[in-house]
Every structure is written in C-alpha cells, then in structure tokens.
Amino acid sequence: MEKERTSGEIERPEQAVPALPTVNPVSEKQESPKATFHPAVYIATWISLSSSVIIFNKWILDSAKFKFPVFLTTWHLLFATIMTQLMARTTNMLDSRKSVPMTGRIYLRAIVPIGLFFSLSLICGNITYLYLSVSFIQMLKATTPVAVLLATWSLGVAPPNLKTLGNVSLIVIGVMIASFGEIRFVLAGFLFQIGGIVFEAIRLVMVQRLLSSAEFKMDPLVSLYYFAPACAAMNGVVCLFWEIPRMGMTDIWNVGIFTLLANAVIAFLLNVSVVLLIGKTSSLVYTLCGVLKDILLVIASMVIFGDPVSGLQFFGYSIALAGLVYYKLGGEKLREYYSLAGRQWAEYGQTRPVARRMIVIGGILFVVLLAVGGFGNRLPTAYNPNHFAQNTFNSLVGDKVTPHGG
C-alpha cells in the first residue's frame, strides 16, 4: 500500500504541470485594467484636439477679428500653468516630476532659455494666422525636421551628415513648390512662420540636450509644468508693452469670455492627449498621426475657411509629405511596412472582395471631387491680399484699421 501511495505521489506533479501556465493569465488580469480604451481612441482624440486648436486659433485671430496673438498665447500659457499646478496637487499624472532634480539654478540656466525660444515660436506661430491660410501654414511646418537637423549640427549636438541632408532635401523641394503655388502668399506671414519654425527647432535641440541626462527625463505634461510659468511671464511682458495699450475689454467681450476659456481648455487637453497617445502607442504611431493630421487640416481649412489650394501646391505638399515620412521611418522600414500592408490588403480582398472594391471606388471618387471642387483658383470676391496685409500690419503697430470685407 505504501508503494501505491508513493507512485501516487509521483503522478501528482505530472498532473500539476498544466497548472503552470496559469501564471500568465493572472498577470494579464492584473495588467488588463491599464488598457482602458483601444489605441484608436487615443489617436482620434489627439488628431481631433490638435486640429481643433489650430482651427480655433485661426478663427479667433482672423475670422473673429481678435488681432491680439500675443495675448492669446499668454492666456494659453497662464491657463496651462494653473492647471498643471492643480493637477500636481490633486492627481498622480505629474508624480514623475519628483524624480527630476530641479533647482533654482538649473531652472534659470536650462528651463528659462528653452522657455524663451518656446515663447518666440508660439508668438510667431500665432501671428502667422493673421496673414496665411491654415493649409499653407501646415505645408510650411513640414520643414520643421529640416530646421531641427540644421540646428542640431549648428549647436554641436550631432556631426553633419550629408546623407541625412539628402534625405530631407525632398521636404525642402516639396515645400518650395507648394510656396510657388500658394495663391494668398504674404511675405510677412511667410517670414513669421519661418521664424517660428527656427525658434521651435532651437528649442527642440535644447530640450534634446537637456533630456540627454537620464535624471532629466520628462514627459510632455511634466515639461509643461516647468516651462509654462516661465513662458507665461515672458509672453506677458511682451503683451504688456505691445498689445495691452491698444486693447480694451470690448475686444474680449466681442470674442467672448467663454470662447477664450474653451480655446484654452482645448489647448491644454491637447498636451494631456500627447502624454496618453505616446504612453498607449509608440513614437512611430505619433509620427504617422502627425502626417495624417496635417493632411486632414489642409482639407478642413478648405472646407471651413474656403482656403484655395492650387494643383501645384497640392503636388508640392505631396512631395514634402513623402519626404517627411521617408526621413522619419527610413527606406528599410518603409519597405517592411509596405510589404506588410500589401499582404493584409490582399487578404482583405480575398475575404471581403466587395468591400475592398467599394473602398477603392470611394477613394477614387473622393480624390476626383477634392481635385475638382477644392483645388481651383478660388478667391473670395471681397478679398484683397495687399489690403489685408496692410490692415494687419497697421493693427500690429497700433494704428486704427478700417473694416474690410473678406
């Protein structure tokens, strides 16, 4: 009987073997609450908020005739300062700031200079809305990687690389073609946007140098926690001497306090969505979402503001986007994703041939309708580029502006 019991004991571990994989389901159950939403939700949220901020700013500064871009930037930063301070005290979303060894000396030597270029980029970016269409602004922003690359070399962060320069040359060529095709080209707005891109590139390189140390790793929300107060103070000084003397409460009432509040809320939520998007997906997804967002913004500006986009401009922007994707991903990755997408598209055609055929037909019709209805040389009848530019310049320097159509 003892031998039978012994053999019984020997068999028990064999029965226990299938129980070993139950460790993984337990860990999965513990990790499952983290993925509350599908990644597509975070992607759609970020694209919606990012596009909304740009269109909202354009509407306030141009359509609503609130010609105070520096004040609007200062208001955004002041609201972000208040919200990040509240979140730091009431939530755990900013707890990672506690691991950053921030001192007064580091703040003055690192954060404040970066904040200066951040402020300059925001001011130039918002002033540009007074001159250029949203579609053309997005096309010009495609050159940001080129500016960052040149700034990286100029500041000695990385050695010059002619092969990399050749990779980004396609972006420059595309944007140059798009600029030649721009129907409402205004030199002042073009220079402001180029200035904003340069300032933003310098800021990104300075942030890269700061974050090269492991102890200064910060997500976008923690960065906003540190940068927003400094930027708000610097923008406030500029606003105090440049716009406040010719600004009255009537201007605020005309655009609406609720409108300004909603605008600041959306701008702040955009920073929160960036943290969630990168945390739930990857930097690659973030890059591709940026390209998709720019395309959608060009289409939205045509629909909402009636911005005309010429065929030459569309052609140039397509080249710039292709160059941007190639620069971000590289040829090897593109070939890998292309072959993967081709296999998935073929499998989809085998399982759902009718649906695939409808998608192809719908895509062709969309492109044709977009080309026929949107890319003509359409100009509002009351629009006068020289008149608009002169009035905008007068409003910036403080002269009275005669109302005009358009």
C-alpha positions in Angstrom: 0.0 0.0 0.0 2.9 2.3 0.7 4.3 1.7 -2.8 1.0 2.6 -4.3 0.9 5.8 -2.2 4.4 6.6 -3.3 3.5 6.1 -7.0 0.5 8.2 -6.4 2.7 11.0 -5.1 4.9 10.7 -8.2 2.0 11.2 -10.5 0.7 14.3 -8.9 3.4 16.6 -10.2 2.6 15.4 -13.7 -1.0 16.5 -13.1 0.3 19.8 -11.8 2.2 20.6 -15.0 -0.7 22.0 -16.9 -1.3 24.4 -13.9 2.0 26.2 -14.6 0.7 28.4 -17.4 -1.9 29.9 -15.1 0.8 32.4 -14.0 0.4 34.3 -17.3 -3.4 34.8 -17.1 -3.0 36.2 -13.6 -0.5 38.7 -14.8 -2.7 39.5 -17.7 -5.7 40.1 -15.4 -3.5 42.5 -13.4 -2.4 44.4 -16.5 -5.7 44.5 -18.3 -7.2 47.5 -16.5 -4.4 49.7 -17.9 -5.7 49.4 -21.5 -9.0 51.1 -20.8 -9.5 52.2 -24.4 -8.4 50.9 -27.8 -5.3 52.8 -29.1 -7.5 54.2 -31.9 -9.4 56.2 -29.4 -6.2 58.0 -28.2 -5.2 58.5 -31.9 -8.5 60.0 -32.8 -8.6 62.2 -29.7 -5.1 63.6 -30.3 -5.8 64.3 -34.0 -9.2 66.0 -33.1 -7.7 68.2 -30.4 -4.6 69.1 -32.4 -6.7 70.1 -35.4 -9.2 71.9 -33.2 -6.6 74.1 -31.6 -5.2 75.3 -34.9 -8.6 75.9 -36.5 -9.9 77.5 -33.3 -6.9 79.9 -33.1 -7.3 80.8 -36.8 -10.9 81.6 -36.2 -10.4 83.8 -33.2 -7.5 85.7 -34.6 -8.7 86.1 -38.2 -12.5 85.4 -38.5 -13.4 86.9 -35.1 -11.1 89.8 -35.7 -9.3 89.4 -32.3 -6.0 90.8 -33.5 -4.0 90.0 -30.3 -2.0 86.9 -30.9 0.5 87.5 -28.1 -2.4 87.9 -25.6 -3.9 84.7 -26.8 -0.6 82.8 -26.4 -0.1 84.3 -22.9 -3.6 83.3 -21.9 -3.0 79.7 -23.0 0.3 79.5 -21.0 -1.3 81.1 -17.9 -4.2 78.6 -18.1 -1.7 75.7 -18.5 0.3 77.0 -15.5 -2.8 77.0 -13.3 -4.0 73.6 -14.5 -0.6 71.8 -14.1 -0.2 73.3 -10.6 -3.7 71.9 -9.7 -3.0 68.5 -11.3 0.3 68.3 -9.4 -1.6 68.6 -6.1 -4.7 66.6 -6.9 -3.7 63.8 -9.3 -0.7 61.4 -9.9 -0.2 62.4 -13.6 2.7 64.6 -12.6 4.3 62.5 -10.0 7.3 61.8 -12.3 8.3 65.4 -11.7 9.5 64.3 -8.2 12.4 62.4 -9.8 13.6 65.5 -11.7 16.4 67.2 -9.6 15.1 70.7 -10.4 16.8 73.5 -8.5 16.6 77.3 -8.9 20.0 77.4 -10.6 19.0 74.7 -13.1 15.7 76.4 -13.8 17.4 79.7 -14.7 20.1 78.1 -16.7 18.1 75.4 -18.6 14.3 75.9 -18.3 14.2 79.7 -18.8 16.3 79.8 -22.1 14.2 76.9 -23.5 11.1 78.8 -22.4 12.3 81.9 -24.3 12.5 80.1 -27.6 9.3 78.3 -26.9 7.6 81.7 -26.3 9.1 83.1 -29.5 7.9 80.1 -31.5 4.4 80.4 -30.1 4.2 84.1 -30.7 5.4 83.9 -34.3 3.1 80.9 -35.0 0.0 82.8 -33.8 0.9 86.0 -35.6 1.2 83.9 -38.8 -2.6 83.2 -38.6 -3.2 86.9 -39.4 -1.5 86.5 -42.7 -1.6 83.0 -44.1 -4.1 80.2 -44.6 -4.1 77.2 -42.3 -3.4 74.9 -45.3 -0.3 76.9 -46.3 0.9 77.1 -42.7 0.7 73.3 -42.4 2.7 73.0 -45.5 5.5 75.2 -44.2 5.6 73.3 -40.9 6.7 70.2 -42.9 10.1 71.8 -42.9 10.5 71.6 -39.1 12.6 68.4 -39.3 15.0 70.1 -41.7 15.3 73.1 -39.3 15.9 70.7 -36.4 18.6 68.9 -38.3 20.4 72.1 -39.2 20.1 73.4 -35.6 21.5 70.1 -34.3 24.5 70.5 -36.4 24.9 74.2 -35.6 24.8 73.7 -31.9 27.2 70.8 -32.0 24.7 68.2 -30.7 25.5 65.9 -33.7 28.1 66.0 -36.5 26.9 67.0 -40.0 25.8 64.1 -42.2 25.4 64.7 -46.0 23.4 61.5 -46.4 20.8 62.7 -43.8 20.8 66.1 -45.5 20.0 64.4 -48.8 17.1 62.5 -47.2 15.4 65.8 -46.0 16.1 67.7 -49.3 12.9 66.2 -50.7 10.9 68.0 -48.0 12.5 71.3 -48.9 11.9 70.8 -52.6 8.2 70.0 -51.9 7.6 73.0 -49.7 9.3 75.3 -52.2 6.9 74.0 -54.9 4.0 74.5 -52.6 5.1 78.0 -51.8 5.3 78.9 -55.5 1.8 77.5 -55.9 0.3 79.5 -52.9 -2.4 81.8 -54.1 -2.6 84.0 -51.0 1.2 84.4 -50.4 2.0 87.2 -48.0 5.7 87.7 -47.4 5.3 89.0 -43.8 3.3 85.9 -42.8 5.9 83.6 -44.5 8.8 85.2 -42.6 6.9 85.0 -39.3 6.2 81.3 -39.9 9.9 80.6 -40.9 10.9 82.4 -37.7 8.6 80.3 -35.6 10.0 77.1 -37.2 13.6 78.2 -36.5 12.8 79.1 -32.9 11.0 75.8 -32.4 13.9 73.9 -33.9 16.4 75.5 -31.5 14.0 74.8 -28.6 13.8 71.1 -29.6 17.5 70.8 -29.8 18.0 72.4 -26.4 15.4 70.1 -24.9 17.2 67.1 -26.5 20.4 68.3 -24.9 18.7 68.7 -21.5 17.0 65.2 -21.7 20.2 63.5 -22.7 20.8 63.1 -19.0 18.7 60.2 -17.6 17.8 62.2 -14.5 16.0 64.9 -16.5 13.7 62.6 -18.4 10.3 64.4 -18.6 7.0 63.6 -20.4 5.3 66.5 -22.2 3.0 67.2 -19.3 5.8 67.5 -16.8 7.7 69.7 -19.3 4.7 71.9 -19.5 4.6 72.1 -15.7 8.1 73.6 -15.7 8.0 75.6 -18.9 4.5 77.2 -18.8 5.2 79.6 -15.8 8.4 80.9 -17.4 6.8 81.2 -20.9 3.7 82.9 -19.5 5.8 85.5 -17.7 7.9 86.3 -20.8 4.9 86.4 -23.1 3.1 88.6 -20.5 5.9 91.2 -20.6 5.8 91.3 -24.4 2.0 91.6 -24.3 2.1 94.3 -21.7 4.1 96.6 -23.9 2.9 95.5 -27.4 -0.8 94.7 -27.2 -2.3 95.8 -23.9 -2.0 99.6 -24.6 -4.3 99.3 -27.6 -6.5 96.5 -26.2 -9.8 97.0 -24.3 -12.4 94.9 -22.6 -14.6 95.5 -25.6 -12.3 93.3 -27.6 -12.6 90.5 -25.1 -16.4 90.8 -24.8 -16.6 90.8 -28.6 -14.9 87.4 -29.0 -16.5 86.2 -25.7 -15.0 85.0 -22.4 -16.5 81.6 -22.9 -14.8 81.3 -26.3 -11.4 82.2 -24.8 -11.9 79.8 -22.0 -12.9 76.9 -24.3 -9.9 77.7 -26.5 -7.5 77.5 -23.5 -9.2 74.2 -22.3 -8.8 72.6 -25.7 -5.1 73.7 -25.9 -4.4 72.2 -22.5 -6.2 69.0 -23.2 -4.0 68.6 -26.3 -0.9 68.4 -24.0 -2.7 65.7 -21.9 -3.6 63.8 -25.0 0.0 63.7 -26.2 1.1 62.0 -23.0 -1.7 59.4 -23.3 -1.0 58.8 -27.0 2.7 58.2 -26.6 2.1 56.1 -23.5 -0.6 53.9 -25.1 1.0 53.6 -28.6 4.5 54.5 -29.7 6.6 57.3 -31.1 6.2 55.8 -34.6 2.4 56.0 -34.3 2.7 59.5 -33.1 4.8 60.5 -36.1 2.4 58.9 -38.6 -0.6 60.5 -36.8 1.1 63.9 -37.3 1.3 63.4 -41.1 -2.4 62.3 -41.2 -3.4 65.3 -39.0 -1.6 67.7 -41.4 -3.5 66.2 -44.4 -6.8 66.5 -42.6 -6.1 70.1 -41.6 -5.4 71.1 -45.2 -8.8 69.6 -46.2 -10.5 71.1 -43.1 -9.2 74.6 -43.9 -10.5 74.4 -47.4 -14.0 73.4 -46.1 -14.2 75.7 -43.1 -12.3 78.9 -44.3 -12.6 78.4 -48.0 -8.8 78.4 -48.4 -7.9 77.7 -52.0 -5.2 75.2 -52.8 -3.8 75.1 -56.3 -2.8 72.0 -58.1 0.9 73.0 -58.0 0.6 73.5 -54.2 -1.0 70.1 -53.7 1.7 68.5 -55.8 4.5 70.1 -53.8 2.9 69.2 -50.5 2.6 65.6 -51.5 6.3 65.6 -52.3 7.1 67.2 -48.9 4.9 64.6 -47.0 6.6 61.7 -48.8 9.9 63.1 -47.9 8.8 63.6 -44.3 7.7 60.0 -44.0 10.9 58.7 -45.6 13.0 60.8 -43.3 11.1 59.7 -40.1 10.9 56.0 -41.0 13.7 55.2 -43.3 13.7 53.2 -46.5 14.1 49.8 -44.9 11.1 50.4 -42.5 9.0 51.7 -45.4 9.7 48.6 -47.5 8.8 46.4 -44.5 5.5 48.2 -43.8 4.7 48.3 -47.5 5.0 44.6 -47.9 3.0 44.0 -44.7 0.3 46.4 -45.8 0.2 44.7 -49.2 -0.3 41.2 -47.7 -3.1 42.5 -45.4 -4.8 44.3 -48.3 -4.6 41.1 -50.4 -6.1 39.0 -47.5 -8.8 41.6 -47.0 -9.6 41.3 -50.8 -10.0 37.6 -50.5 -12.3 37.6 -47.5 -14.3 40.7 -48.5 -13.9 41.4 -52.2 -17.0 43.6 -52.5 -15.9 45.8 -49.5 -12.4 46.3 -51.0 -13.9 47.2 -54.4 -16.1 49.8 -52.7 -13.2 51.3 -50.8 -11.2 51.7 -54.0 -14.1 53.3 -55.8 -14.8 55.6 -52.9 -11.2 56.7 -52.7 -11.1 57.5 -56.4 -14.3 59.5 -56.2 -13.0 61.4 -53.1 -9.8 62.4 -54.8 -11.6 63.5 -58.0 -14.2 65.5 -56.1 -11.5 67.1 -54.0 -9.5 68.0 -57.1 -12.4 69.4 -59.0 -14.1 71.2 -56.1 -11.2 72.3 -53.9 -8.0 72.8 -55.9 -9.3 75.5 -58.2 -8.0 79.1 -58.0 -10.9 80.2 -55.8 -10.7 83.6 -54.2 -13.4 85.4 -52.2 -14.7 88.3 -54.2 -14.0 90.8 -51.5 -10.5 89.5 -50.7 -7.6 91.8 -51.4 -4.2 90.4 -50.2 -2.4 93.8 -50.2 -5.3 95.4 -48.3 -5.4 92.6 -45.8 -1.7 92.7 -45.2 -1.6 96.5 -44.8 -4.5 96.4 -42.3 -2.9 93.6 -40.3 0.4 95.5 -40.2 -1.4 98.6 -39.0 -3.3 96.7 -36.3 0.0 95.2 -35.1 1.8 98.6 -34.8 -1.3 100.2 -33.2 -2.9 102.2 -36.0 -6.7 102.2 -36.5 -7.9 99.7 -39.0 -10.6 100.4 -41.5 -13.0 97.5 -41.6 -12.8 95.5 -44.8 -14.5 92.5 -46.3 -13.0 89.0 -46.5 
